[in-house]
């Protein structure tokens, strides 16, 4: 088995078997790819590893070419008998590559789940949508991976014989199915987080409306308090009325203005208390 750490190295190593342009097109896909030819079987699966964006597996009669997020080492002590069987190495290599991909997907699932856990406390709509898109993409990849694992067994490919590693294949199938179900179950959390975000927005809107109501009420009361003494002062200041009635009664005029102002403040305060309004920060 030959292992390569990057898709570029993998493409260069197998260019005498598969056309380079075809391989580059395959690695540009965002979903698993499977191709069975007479001389080889080509498998490509997108990953979340930054250095290995696509896991590649080329199975031939004589050699196995692997490009994966982690080097799948075959324990000869455990799989010694299997390695002696025809296509035993290619079968084990495929199983181990798929296990590495599932581990990579599981790490992405943990990252998305932690982001969703944080959103439970602070449901920001933009972050919720980002998590939703990431989870949908991961779910789609898990579904395609699950379909590919089943297809490899149903197509009766000689380079991949599940009977040589039946326990490992069933375990692989179970792990892939379990991860897929976890992804699907968390899709419901996205809807729940959206509801929480809407409730948070409604609370913030209600708080804003409440603050605006307090401010408008305060301004209304203030305008009334200011306008009443002004109106009374304007009436007292009319020359005809002032000369006829208020000449020589300046103390009474000042006293009347003070009383009217205090009365306006008292009535405004009583009205304020009756509304039960408080400014919320």
Residue pairs with C-beta under 8 A, 6 or more apart in sequence:
1 63
1 64
1 65
1 66
1 74
1 89
1 93
2 13
2 63
2 64
2 65
2 66
3 66
3 67
3 68
3 71
3 72
4 10
4 13
4 56
4 65
4 66
4 67
5 51
5 52
5 67
6 51
6 52
6 67
7 27
7 52
7 53
7 54
7 56
7 67
9 67
10 23
10 56
10 58
10 65
10 66
10 67
11 20
11 23
11 24
11 27
12 20
13 65
14 23
14 58
14 65
15 23
17 39
17 40
17 58
17 60
18 40
18 42
18 58
23 56
26 33
26 35
26 42
26 44
26 54
27 44
27 53
27 54
27 56
29 44
29 46
30 46
31 46
31 140
31 141
31 144
32 43
32 44
32 45
32 46
32 141
32 144
32 145
32 147
32 148
33 42
33 43
33 44
33 45
34 41
34 42
34 43
34 148
34 151
34 152
35 41
35 42
35 43
36 155
36 157
39 60
39 61
40 58
40 59
40 60
40 159
41 57
41 58
41 59
41 60
41 157
41 159
41 160
42 56
42 57
42 58
42 59
43 56
43 57
43 58
43 59
43 94
43 97
43 148
43 152
44 54
44 55
44 56
44 57
45 54
45 55
45 98
45 101
45 145
45 148
46 53
46 54
46 55
46 141
47 53
47 54
47 55
47 68
47 69
47 101
47 104
47 105
48 104
48 105
48 107
48 108
49 69
49 104
51 69
52 67
52 68
52 69
54 67
55 67
55 68
55 69
55 97
55 100
55 101
56 65
56 66
56 67
56 68
57 64
57 65
57 66
57 67
57 68
57 93
57 94
57 97
58 64
58 65
58 66
59 87
59 90
59 93
59 94
59 157
59 159
59 160
60 90
60 159
61 87
61 159
64 89
64 90
64 93
66 72
66 93
66 97
68 97
68 100
68 101
69 100
69 101
69 103
69 104
70 100
70 103
72 93
72 96
72 97
72 99
72 100
73 96
74 83
74 89
74 92
74 93
74 96
76 83
79 88
79 92
79 165
82 88
82 91
82 92
82 164
82 165
83 89
83 92
85 161
85 164
87 158
87 159
87 160
87 161
87 164
88 161
88 164
90 159
90 160
91 159
91 160
91 161
91 162
91 164
91 165
92 164
92 165
92 168
94 152
94 159
94 160
95 165
95 168
95 169
95 172
98 145
98 149
98 172
98 176
99 172
99 175
101 145
102 145
102 172
102 175
102 176
102 179
105 138
105 141
105 142
105 145
105 179
106 179
108 134
108 138
109 138
109 179
109 182
109 183
109 186
112 131
112 134
112 135
112 138
112 186
113 186
115 127
115 130
115 131
115 134
116 131
116 135
116 186
116 189
116 190
116 193
119 127
119 128
119 131
119 193
120 193
120 196
123 193
123 194
123 196
123 197
123 200
124 197
125 194
125 197
125 201
128 190
128 193
128 194
128 197
131 190
131 193
132 187
132 190
135 183
135 186
135 187
135 190
136 187
138 183
139 180
139 183
139 184
139 187
142 176
142 179
142 180
142 183
143 180
145 176
146 173
146 176
146 177
146 180
149 172
149 173
149 176
150 173
152 160
152 162
153 160
153 162
153 169
162 169
207 280
210 277
210 280
211 279
211 280
213 277
214 277
214 278
214 279
215 279
217 272
217 275
217 277
218 272
221 268
221 271
221 272
222 268
224 264
224 268
225 261
225 264
225 265
225 268
228 260
228 261
228 264
229 257
229 260
229 261
229 264
232 256
232 257
232 260
233 257
235 241
236 242
236 246
236 253
236 256
236 257
246 252
246 253
